[in-house]
């Protein structure tokens, strides 16, 4: 069962990076599902950043930069698989 761990608050089209406001913990290697009105895809977390520093683990309450495989939109929800 998937658990909601955050939502998209910004998206950088040119670099395919989403800013995710976390309501749960997330690690590199986790499988996530991003879902919204017109968004619906799964991917593995390959890289995350905080303030342009690569990180392996992110905690609840952090805002992170996440490389995404497809276009995402504001307020899309992020679930951990």
Steps between C-alpha positions, in 0.01 A plus 500: 500500500634845420531778755492871416835661584482838333376734231650688207543872570710596196621350172802593291419397144846533343673274753201274588533573870205523737506668839322272746379611842533184708247377753695175542854365461653415162823324402692460175396161360138524621224434248249786479171566324413855391132563443292803412213603273698422183815347653532130585832315492742295708874546525800414715665787689838538328613834644387762751642835600461756776653843430690352200664235723440136409337305782418131555223543758238772544283549807142609557472880483781551248457641150713308253592516134410170334595392147179376335447276196191682373343844521329574833265774605439715806327312784556156348525252787805282563449151644758245612436147369 
